[in-house]
Amino acid sequence: MKALTHQEVLKVLKVAAESKRNLAMILLGYKHGMRASEVCRLELKDLDLKNGEVTIRRLKGSLKTTQPLAEIQGQPLLSEKRVLRAWLEERGNHPSRFVFVSQKSGQVHRSQFYRAFADIAERAGLPKDKRHPHCLKHALGYSLVEANVNLAIIKQALGHKSIASTAVYTTPTDETAGKAVTAALASLF
C-alpha cells in the first residue's frame, strides 16, 4: 500500500495547479480520502460552498459522508473552497450534473483522472509506484495516524464502514519505524 508523503502531496498539487480542474480533483481526492471513481461521480448537488460542505457518496460499501471544505489562510493549494470556486467559474454553465467535466463528454471518467494524475505525479518526480490516485487516500490515512488522530475519526474521514479497514493505517511504515528508532536512540545517548 503506497502513500504519498506530505512533501510529495505538495509537489503534486503544485504541478496540478496548471489546471484548475485537475487541482480541484486531486485536492478533494486527498483531503477527503476519495477514490478516483468517487471524485469523478461527484455531482454539483453534492457541493455546498455557502455552508462549506461536500457530500461524498462512497463506493465499495463504504459510508456516505458529509465533510467540511477547508479554507486555509496562507495555503492556496490546500484551500478547497478557493480551488473549487476557481474551477466552477472556469467550468461555467456546462449542462452536466457532474462537478468534473471533460471537453468531450459530461463526466470525467476515472481512467481520465488516472491518466491525468499519473502524468502530474511523473512531472512532480514521484516514483512509478506512487503515480496512482489511490495513493492520495492512503496518504490521508497515514497522515492522520501520524498526527495521532483518533482511529474512529480516521474511519469517518475515509468513509470506511469497518474499523478493520482503517486499522491498516496503524501499521508503521519503514520510514515511520526508522524515525522512531532514530529518535529513541538519540534520547538514550
MIROVO-512565 format. One record per residue: residue number from 1; residue in three letters; chain; x, y negated, z of N, C-alpha, C, O in turn. Coordinates in pm, whole numbers, padded with zeros to 5 digits. Last residue first. Example, Ala and Ser with C-alpha at 12.3 -4.5 7.8 and 13.67 -1.06 7.14 Angstrom:
2
REC num residuo cadena   n.xx   n.yy   n.zz  ca.xx  ca.yy  ca.zz   c.xx   c.yy   c.zz   o.xx   o.yy   o.zz
REC   2     SER      A  01285  00225  00708  01367  00106  00714  01290 -00003  00787  01341 -00114  00804
REC   1     ALA      A  01319  00569  00780  01230  00450  00780  01320  00330  00780  01424  00332  00846
This chain:
189
REC num residuo cadena   n.xx   n.yy   n.zz  ca.xx  ca.yy  ca.zz   c.xx   c.yy   c.zz   o.xx   o.yy   o.zz
REC 189     PHE      A  02142 -00859  02408  02285 -00895  02408  02307 -01043  02423  02421 -01089  02424
REC 188     LEU      A  01869 -00835  02411  01948 -00749  02500  02093 -00795  02511  02158 -00771  02612
REC 187     SER      A  01767 -00995  02215  01735 -01030  02353  01814 -00948  02453  01826 -00988  02569
REC 186     ALA      A  01856 -00864  01987  01908 -00997  02017  01881 -01037  02161  01962 -01106  02223
REC 185     LEU      A  01699 -00636  01996  01843 -00624  02017  01905 -00759  02052  01995 -00767  02136
REC 184     ALA      A  01447 -00750  01939  01470 -00678  02065  01620 -00667  02097  01661 -00687  02211
REC 183     ALA      A  01492 -00857  01683  01455 -00945  01794  01482 -00878  01930  01532 -00941  02022
REC 182     THR      A  01547 -00619  01541  01646 -00728  01547  01618 -00821  01664  01710 -00860  01737
REC 181     VAL      A  01304 -00484  01574  01428 -00425  01624  01534 -00534  01639  01603 -00539  01741
REC 180     ALA      A  01130 -00661  01441  01109 -00630  01583  01237 -00573  01646  01273 -00609  01757
REC 179     LYS      A  01232 -00654  01180  01232 -00781  01254  01218 -00756  01404  01284 -00821  01484
REC 178     GLY      A  01181 -00382  01118  01317 -00436  01119  01328 -00564  01197  01424 -00583  01272
REC 177     ALA      A  00901 -00376  01127  00979 -00294  01220  01122 -00347  01230  01177 -00355  01340
REC 176     THR      A  00845 -00548  00913  00800 -00580  01048  00880 -00504  01152  00921 -00560  01253
REC 175     GLU      A  00962 -00402  00699  01007 -00538  00730  00969 -00577  00873  01051 -00633  00946
REC 174     ASP      A  00814 -00169  00698  00958 -00162  00725  01012 -00299  00765  01096 -00310  00855
REC 173     THR      A  00505 -00235  00874  00583 -00222  00751  00730 -00210  00791  00766 -00237  00906
REC 172     PRO      A  00300 -00059  01109  00403 -00159  01076  00473 -00129  00944  00495 -00014  00907
REC 171     THR      A -00039 -00033  01095  00083  00045  01074  00192 -00052  01031  00178 -00121  00930
REC 170     THR      A -00252 -00196  01082 -00176 -00200  01207 -00049 -00115  01198  00038 -00124  01284
REC 169     TYR      A -00386 -00145  00852 -00301 -00265  00854 -00220 -00276  00983 -00128 -00358  00991
REC 168     VAL      A -00548  00068  00908 -00428  00094  00828 -00333 -00026  00830 -00212 -00010  00810
REC 167     ALA      A -00775 -00028  01034 -00663  00015  01118 -00536  00042  01038 -00426  00041  01094
REC 166     THR      A -00974 -00062  00847 -00896 -00179  00888 -00770 -00139  00962 -00668 -00208  00955
REC 165     SER      A -01086  00187  00831 -01033  00127  00709 -00941  00009  00742 -00842 -00015  00672
REC 164     ALA      A -01174  00215  01092 -01066  00303  01046 -01004  00248  00917 -00884  00261  00896
REC 163     ILE      A -01392  00056  01112 -01269  00005  01172 -01149  00090  01128 -01036  00043  01128
REC 162     SER      A -01600  00032  00826 -01540  00116  00929 -01410  00054  00981 -01328  00006  00902
REC 161     LYS      A -01662 -00163  00647 -01771 -00105  00723 -01716 -00028  00844 -01779 -00025  00950
REC 160     HIS      A -01489 -00468  00581 -01489 -00323  00600 -01608 -00278  00682 -01650 -00346  00776
REC 159     GLY      A -01442 -00732  00523 -01568 -00673  00480 -01573 -00523  00495 -01653 -00457  00429
REC 158     LEU      A -01230 -00873  00617 -01206 -00793  00497 -01333 -00725  00445 -01332 -00667  00337
REC 157     ALA      A -01347 -00990  00840 -01289 -01076  00737 -01268 -01000  00606 -01285 -01056  00498
REC 156     GLN      A -01416 -00763  00994 -01520 -00850  00940 -01467 -00936  00825 -01535 -00951  00723
REC 155     LYS      A -01158 -00668  01054 -01257 -00580  00989 -01365 -00665  00923 -01402 -00640  00808
REC 154     ILE      A -01059 -00885  01195 -00998 -00850  01066 -01093 -00762  00987 -01108 -00780  00866
REC 153     ILE      A -01218 -00864  01420 -01230 -00984  01337 -01170 -00957  01199 -01225 -01000  01097
REC 152     ALA      A -01128 -00623  01523 -01270 -00635  01486 -01292 -00757  01396 -01377 -00753  01306
REC 151     LEU      A -00861 -00683  01584 -00890 -00590  01476 -01037 -00598  01430 -01066 -00583  01311
REC 150     ASN      A -00762 -01018  01642 -00835 -00901  01688 -00878 -00814  01570 -00925 -00865  01468
REC 149     VAL      A -00446 -01126  01530 -00591 -01143  01525 -00656 -01010  01565 -00608 -00903  01527
REC 148     ASN      A -00167 -01151  01520 -00232 -01096  01640 -00381 -01124  01646 -00437 -01144  01754
REC 147     ALA      A -00049 -01206  01284 -00089 -01322  01363 -00163 -01281  01491 -00216 -01367  01562
REC 146     GLU      A -00031 -00952  01178  00093 -01018  01220  00063 -01139  01309  00141 -01170  01399
REC 145     VAL      A -00300 -00919  01105 -00241 -00834  01210 -00116 -00900  01266 -00097 -00904  01388
REC 144     LEU      A -00311 -01112  00902 -00395 -01127  01020 -00345 -01040  01136 -00348 -01083  01251
REC 143     SER      A -00130 -01005  00717 -00107 -01138  00775 -00187 -01157  00903 -00138 -01213  01001
REC 142     TYR      A -00252 -00761  00645 -00125 -00759  00719 -00096 -00894  00785 -00043 -00898  00896
REC 141     GLY      A -00485 -00868  00515 -00493 -00774  00626 -00367 -00773  00710 -00373 -00783  00832
REC 140     LEU      A -00372 -01028  00310 -00454 -01088  00415 -00461 -00997  00537 -00444 -01043  00650
REC 139     ALA      A -00240 -00832  00161 -00164 -00942  00219 -00242 -01008  00332 -00186 -01040  00437
REC 138     HIS      A -00451 -00676  00070 -00358 -00619  00166 -00275 -00728  00235 -00245 -00718  00354
REC 137     LYS      A -00561 -00862 -00107 -00642 -00812  00004 -00551 -00754  00112 -00570 -00780  00231
REC 136     LEU      A -00345 -00888 -00285 -00393 -01005 -00211 -00474 -00962 -00089 -00459 -01018  00020
REC 135     CYS      A -00321 -00648 -00412 -00215 -00683 -00316 -00256 -00805 -00232 -00206 -00823 -00121
REC 134     HIS      A -00511 -00650 -00604 -00548 -00588 -00476 -00442 -00612 -00369 -00469 -00599 -00250
REC 133     PRO      A -00392 -00760 -00833 -00468 -00847 -00744 -00508 -00783 -00611 -00535 -00855 -00514
REC 132     HIS      A -00054 -00669 -00883 -00194 -00625 -00890 -00274 -00711 -00792 -00230 -00733 -00680
REC 131     ARG      A  00223 -00673 -00862  00156 -00753 -00965  00013 -00707 -00988 -00035 -00707 -01101
REC 130     LYS      A  00396 -00531 -00711  00316 -00632 -00643  00240 -00722 -00741  00198 -00832 -00707
REC 129     ASP      A  00553 -00367 -00862  00457 -00302 -00773  00373 -00401 -00692  00288 -00360 -00613
REC 128     LYS      A  00726 -00548 -00998  00614 -00484 -01069  00510 -00426 -00975  00391 -00434 -01003
REC 127     PRO      A  00800 -00837 -00787  00832 -00707 -00847  00707 -00643 -00907  00595 -00679 -00871
REC 126     LEU      A  00759 -01184 -00881  00725 -01069 -00798  00764 -00938 -00867  00760 -00929 -00989
REC 125     GLY      A  00798 -01426 -01014  00914 -01347 -00976  00885 -01228 -00887  00976 -01175 -00822
REC 124     ALA      A  00598 -01564 -01124  00636 -01605 -00989  00754 -01524 -00935  00803 -01550 -00826
REC 123     ARG      A  00559 -01423 -01356  00623 -01555 -01368  00665 -01610 -01232  00756 -01692 -01224
REC 122     GLU      A  00426 -01205 -01235  00555 -01186 -01303  00630 -01318 -01314  00750 -01326 -01285
REC 121     ALA      A  00195 -01329 -01144  00286 -01267 -01047  00424 -01245 -01108  00526 -01263 -01042
REC 120     ILE      A  00081 -01403 -01390  00118 -01506 -01292  00219 -01451 -01193  00318 -01517 -01161
REC 119     ASP      A  00037 -01148 -01502  00121 -01246 -01571  00171 -01352 -01474  00289 -01387 -01474
REC 118     ALA      A -00136 -01037 -01311 -00009 -00970 -01341  00088 -01068 -01408  00207 -01070 -01376
REC 117     PHE      A -00356 -01213 -01330 -00279 -01204 -01206 -00141 -01143 -01232 -00041 -01193 -01181
REC 116     ALA      A -00441 -01161 -01593 -00400 -01296 -01555 -00314 -01293 -01429 -00212 -01361 -01421
REC 115     ARG      A -00505 -00887 -01571 -00401 -00932 -01665 -00350 -01071 -01629 -00229 -01096 -01634
REC 114     TYR      A -00711 -00900 -01376 -00590 -00822 -01352 -00477 -00870 -01442 -00365 -00892 -01396
REC 113     PHE      A -00900 -01052 -01509 -00842 -01104 -01386 -00711 -01031 -01356 -00612 -01093 -01317
REC 112     GLN      A -00959 -00873 -01714 -00905 -01005 -01747 -00836 -01065 -01626 -00728 -01123 -01637
REC 111     SER      A -01066 -00666 -01563 -00943 -00640 -01638 -00878 -00771 -01683 -00755 -00780 -01689
REC 110     ARG      A -01298 -00781 -01464 -01189 -00755 -01370 -01058 -00724 -01442 -00951 -00751 -01389
REC 109     HIS      A -01413 -01048 -01675 -01409 -00906 -01639 -01289 -00881 -01549 -01189 -00952 -01558
REC 108     VAL      A -01592 -01335 -01627 -01457 -01282 -01637 -01462 -01137 -01592 -01511 -01107 -01483
REC 107     GLN      A -01890 -01380 -01811 -01828 -01340 -01685 -01685 -01293 -01713 -01660 -01220 -01809
REC 106     GLY      A -01974 -01461 -02069 -02023 -01526 -01949 -01943 -01498 -01824 -01930 -01586 -01738
REC 105     SER      A -01709 -01497 -02314 -01832 -01439 -02259 -01870 -01510 -02131 -01806 -01608 -02091
REC 104     LYS      A -01493 -01649 -02405 -01565 -01564 -02500 -01698 -01511 -02447 -01789 -01483 -02525
REC 103     GLN      A -01385 -01787 -02194 -01422 -01863 -02313 -01511 -01782 -02406 -01593 -01839 -02478
REC 102     SER      A -01532 -01682 -01879 -01427 -01681 -01981 -01476 -01761 -02100 -01593 -01799 -02108
REC 101     VAL      A -01597 -01785 -01542 -01639 -01755 -01678 -01517 -01756 -01770 -01415 -01820 -01743
REC 100     PHE      A -01691 -01756 -01222 -01572 -01749 -01307 -01610 -01697 -01445 -01650 -01582 -01461
REC  99     VAL      A -01954 -01758 -01126 -01864 -01870 -01096 -01749 -01872 -01196 -01713 -01978 -01248
REC  98     PHE      A -02239 -01669 -01326 -02115 -01634 -01256 -02026 -01757 -01238 -02022 -01846 -01322
REC  97     ARG      A -02444 -01735 -01486 -02470 -01742 -01342 -02344 -01716 -01260 -02343 -01738 -01139
REC  96     SER      A -02374 -01938 -01775 -02360 -01814 -01698 -02390 -01837 -01551 -02364 -01945 -01497
REC  95     PRO      A -02374 -02186 -01910 -02501 -02123 -01876 -02491 -01996 -01792 -02593 -01950 -01741
REC  94     HIS      A -02175 -02453 -01792 -02176 -02323 -01859 -02302 -02248 -01817 -02334 -02247 -01698
REC  93     ASN      A -02134 -02723 -01724 -02269 -02665 -01724 -02275 -02535 -01802 -02374 -02510 -01872
REC  92     GLY      A -01805 -02700 -01582 -01917 -02777 -01634 -02050 -02703 -01624 -02075 -02631 -01528
REC  91     ARG      A -01550 -02622 -01526 -01645 -02521 -01577 -01765 -02590 -01640 -01820 -02542 -01739
REC  90     GLU      A -01445 -02850 -01405 -01395 -02809 -01536 -01491 -02711 -01604 -01511 -02717 -01725
REC  89     GLU      A -01595 -02839 -01168 -01602 -02959 -01253 -01555 -02925 -01394 -01618 -02966 -01492
REC  88     LEU      A -01512 -02595 -01067 -01652 -02611 -01106 -01673 -02735 -01193 -01758 -02735 -01282
REC  87     TRP      A -01240 -02651 -01010 -01277 -02551 -01111 -01420 -02572 -01159 -01447 -02568 -01279
REC  86     ALA      A -01267 -02851 -00813 -01193 -02880 -00936 -01231 -02781 -01046 -01251 -02821 -01161
REC  85     ARG      A -01407 -02707 -00616 -01468 -02825 -00679 -01400 -02858 -00812 -01467 -02889 -00911
REC  84     LEU      A -01211 -02513 -00551 -01338 -02474 -00614 -01407 -02591 -00682 -01460 -02578 -00792
REC  83     VAL      A -01012 -02676 -00436 -00981 -02593 -00552 -01109 -02552 -00626 -01114 -02557 -00749
REC  82     ARG      A -01155 -02786 -00218 -01095 -02873 -00320 -01070 -02796 -00449 -01102 -02844 -00557
REC  81     LYS      A -01224 -02553 -00078 -01328 -02643 -00126 -01275 -02734 -00236 -01343 -02755 -00337
REC  80     GLU      A -00966 -02437 -00018 -01065 -02372 -00105 -01169 -02467 -00161 -01200 -02462 -00280
REC  79     SER      A -00656 -02518  00003 -00783 -02583  00034 -00891 -02536 -00063 -00905 -02587 -00174
REC  78     LEU      A -00408 -02433 -00065 -00485 -02346  00024 -00622 -02403  00059 -00697 -02342  00135
REC  77     LEU      A -00294 -02629 -00218 -00306 -02496 -00278 -00390 -02402 -00194 -00439 -02301 -00245
REC  76     PRO      A -00289 -02851 -00040 -00383 -02848 -00152 -00399 -02711 -00217 -00507 -02679 -00266
REC  75     GLN      A -00242 -02918  00253 -00214 -02790  00186 -00309 -02775  00066 -00401 -02693  00071
REC  74     GLY      A -00332 -03145  00378 -00190 -03137  00350 -00148 -03007  00282 -00030 -02988  00255
REC  73     GLN      A -00601 -02978  00533 -00536 -03105  00503 -00387 -03084  00481 -00323 -03012  00558
REC  72     ILE      A -00796 -02736  00407 -00675 -02753  00488 -00602 -02879  00444 -00549 -02887  00334
REC  71     GLU      A -01082 -02603  00420 -01034 -02730  00366 -00915 -02768  00453 -00931 -02825  00561
REC  70     ALA      A -01225 -02284  00356 -01130 -02369  00427 -01100 -02496  00349 -01093 -02495  00226
REC  69     LEU      A -01547 -02165  00391 -01445 -02207  00295 -01354 -02308  00365 -01402 -02404  00424
REC  68     PRO      A -01666 -01897  00596 -01641 -02039  00570 -01533 -02059  00465 -01440 -01979  00453
REC  67     GLN      A -01866 -01623  00469 -01748 -01675  00538 -01729 -01823  00505 -01771 -01869  00399
REC  66     THR      A -02069 -01356  00482 -02071 -01498  00452 -01961 -01560  00536 -01962 -01551  00659
REC  65     THR      A -02071 -01026  00340 -02028 -01123  00441 -02046 -01265  00389 -02038 -01290  00269
REC  64     LYS      A -02172 -00698  00328 -02192 -00829  00266 -02155 -00930  00374 -02203 -00920  00487
REC  63     LEU      A -01937 -00426  00378 -02040 -00518  00424 -02052 -00642  00335 -01955 -00685  00274
REC  62     SER      A -01886 -00150  00147 -01844 -00246  00249 -01959 -00342  00279 -02063 -00340  00213
REC  61     GLY      A -01931  00027 -00057 -02000  00050  00070 -01959 -00044  00181 -01994 -00022  00297
REC  60     LYS      A -01789 -00080 -00278 -01744  00044 -00213 -01805  00062 -00074 -01737  00109  00018
REC  59     LEU      A -01805 -00441 -00240 -01823 -00315 -00311 -01776 -00199 -00225 -01728 -00218 -00114
REC  58     ARG      A -01980 -00731 -00111 -01869 -00635 -00115 -01907 -00507 -00189 -02024 -00472 -00199
REC  57     ARG      A -02056 -01030 -00185 -02125 -00902 -00196 -02018 -00797 -00219 -01972 -00776 -00331
REC  56     ILE      A -02007 -01306  00005 -01936 -01205 -00073 -02014 -01075 -00068 -02035 -01018  00039
REC  55     THR      A -02068 -01642  00009 -02126 -01512  00040 -02062 -01411 -00054 -02063 -01428 -00176
REC  54     VAL      A -01908 -01918  00150 -01915 -01828  00036 -01974 -01696  00084 -01934 -01644  00189
REC  53     GLU      A -01945 -02260  00258 -01955 -02115  00278 -01955 -02041  00144 -01997 -02094  00041
REC  52     GLY      A -01995 -02544  00307 -01863 -02484  00310 -01863 -02334  00335 -01791 -02285  00422
REC  51     ASN      A -02224 -02678  00271 -02203 -02622  00404 -02069 -02551  00417 -02034 -02502  00524
REC  50     LYS      A -02166 -02752  00004 -02216 -02851  00100 -02192 -02804  00243 -02146 -02881  00327
REC  49     LEU      A -02099 -02520 -00128 -01992 -02615 -00098 -02036 -02720  00003 -01954 -02772  00078
REC  48     ASP      A -02176 -02223 -00140 -02246 -02334 -00078 -02139 -02434 -00034 -02093 -02432  00080
REC  47     LEU      A -02201 -01955 -00366 -02121 -02068 -00317 -02211 -02175 -00258 -02311 -02213 -00319
REC  46     ASP      A -02381 -01781 -00469 -02300 -01733 -00357 -02214 -01844 -00296 -02161 -01827 -00186
REC  45     LYS      A -02486 -01891 -00695 -02571 -01893 -00575 -02495 -01847 -00450 -02540 -01870 -00338
REC  44     LEU      A -02288 -01830 -00880 -02300 -01968 -00834 -02383 -01976 -00705 -02353 -02057 -00617
REC  43     GLU      A -02134 -01515 -00788 -02231 -01596 -00860 -02238 -01736 -00800 -02200 -01758 -00685
REC  42     LEU      A -01876 -01287 -00836 -01923 -01399 -00756 -02016 -01487 -00840 -01979 -01528 -00950
REC  41     ARG      A -01754 -01091 -00981 -01900 -01082 -00967 -01959 -01198 -00887 -02081 -01206 -00872
REC  40     CYS      A -01483 -01143 -00953 -01545 -01160 -01084 -01698 -01160 -01078 -01763 -01223 -01161
REC  39     VAL      A -01443 -01075 -00685 -01415 -01212 -00731 -01491 -01237 -00861 -01556 -01340 -00877
REC  38     GLU      A -01506 -00805 -00696 -01586 -00893 -00611 -01566 -01039 -00650 -01661 -01118 -00649
REC  37     SER      A -01307 -00704 -00862 -01446 -00698 -00907 -01536 -00791 -00825 -01631 -00848 -00878
REC  36     ALA      A -01081 -00743 -00696 -01092 -00814 -00824 -01237 -00817 -00872 -01285 -00920 -00919
REC  35     ARG      A -01180 -00782 -00349 -01136 -00701 -00462 -01153 -00782 -00590 -01231 -00877 -00594
REC  34     MET      A -01084 -01023 -00104 -01179 -00973 -00204 -01110 -00884 -00306 -00995 -00908 -00345
REC  33     GLY      A -00999 -01165  00125 -00971 -01024  00109 -01064 -00957  00009 -01116 -00848  00034
REC  32     HIS      A -01023 -01434  00134 -01139 -01356  00179 -01120 -01206  00159 -01214 -01129  00175
REC  31     LYS      A -00786 -01540  00041 -00841 -01593  00166 -00957 -01511  00221 -00987 -01517  00341
REC  30     TYR      A -00746 -01394 -00209 -00656 -01384 -00093 -00725 -01422  00037 -00724 -01345  00133
REC  29     GLY      A -00965 -01463 -00368 -00928 -01323 -00350 -00841 -01303 -00227 -00860 -01209 -00151
REC  28     LEU      A -00946 -01743 -00361 -01060 -01675 -00298 -01028 -01529 -00272 -01062 -01476 -00166
REC  27     LEU      A -00699 -01769 -00505 -00714 -01821 -00368 -00830 -01754 -00296 -00816 -01713 -00180
REC  26     ILE      A -00764 -01653 -00752 -00659 -01593 -00668 -00672 -01641 -00524 -00656 -01562 -00431
REC  25     MET      A -00968 -01826 -00844 -00990 -01681 -00833 -00890 -01618 -00736 -00927 -01539 -00649
REC  24     ALA      A -00842 -02077 -00844 -00960 -02054 -00760 -00985 -01904 -00740 -01018 -01861 -00629
REC  23     LEU      A -00637 -02031 -01032 -00604 -02069 -00895 -00721 -02040 -00802 -00702 -01985 -00694
REC  22     ASN      A -00790 -01978 -01261 -00706 -01873 -01204 -00666 -01905 -01061 -00662 -01815 -00977
REC  21     ARG      A -00917 -02234 -01295 -00994 -02110 -01277 -00910 -02003 -01209 -00953 -01943 -01110
REC  20     LYS      A -00704 -02409 -01332 -00795 -02429 -01219 -00875 -02303 -01190 -00898 -02268 -01074
REC  19     SER      A -00381 -02326 -01404 -00519 -02305 -01447 -00609 -02317 -01326 -00593 -02244 -01228
REC  18     GLU      A -00154 -02380 -01268 -00158 -02425 -01407 -00299 -02412 -01465 -00333 -02478 -01563
REC  17     ALA      A -00164 -02249 -01029 -00219 -02386 -01032 -00220 -02446 -01173 -00279 -02551 -01195
REC  16     ALA      A -00019 -02017 -01042 -00161 -02011 -01080 -00222 -02150 -01094 -00322 -02166 -01164
REC  15     VAL      A  00222 -02099 -00933  00216 -02068 -01076  00071 -02069 -01123  00041 -02118 -01232
REC  14     LYS      A  00134 -02136 -00667  00198 -02247 -00740  00193 -02222 -00890  00164 -02314 -00967
REC  13     LEU      A  00040 -01881 -00599 -00054 -01993 -00605  00004 -02111 -00683 -00067 -02177 -00758
REC  12     VAL      A  00282 -01737 -00603  00174 -01702 -00696  00077 -01819 -00711  00036 -01852 -00822
REC  11     LYS      A  00416 -01863 -00389  00474 -01864 -00524  00366 -01836 -00629  00360 -01904 -00731
REC  10     LEU      A  00240 -01797 -00177  00259 -01937 -00216  00320 -01949 -00356  00279 -02036 -00434
REC   9     VAL      A  00277 -01519 -00173  00143 -01575 -00197  00156 -01719 -00243  00090 -01759 -00339
REC   8     GLU      A  00548 -01506 -00107  00503 -01458 -00238  00364 -01511 -00272  00337 -01544 -00387
REC   7     GLN      A  00543 -01605  00154  00618 -01677  00051  00574 -01634 -00090  00564 -01717 -00180
REC   6     HIS      A  00396 -01406  00281  00344 -01543  00278  00412 -01623  00166  00347 -01699  00094
REC   5     THR      A  00405 -01111  00069  00447 -01189  00185  00386 -01328  00175  00330 -01363  00071
REC   4     LEU      A  00159 -00879 -00045  00246 -00994 -00069  00284 -01058  00063  00205 -01059  00157
REC   3     ALA      A  00170 -00526 -00019  00111 -00653  00017  00210 -00764 -00012  00331 -00743 -00005
REC   2     LYS      A  00096 -00193 -00111  00181 -00311 -00126  00103 -00437 -00090 -00013 -00452 -00127
REC   1     MET      A  00085  00118  00000  00000  00000  00000  00090 -00124  00000  00152 -00155  00101
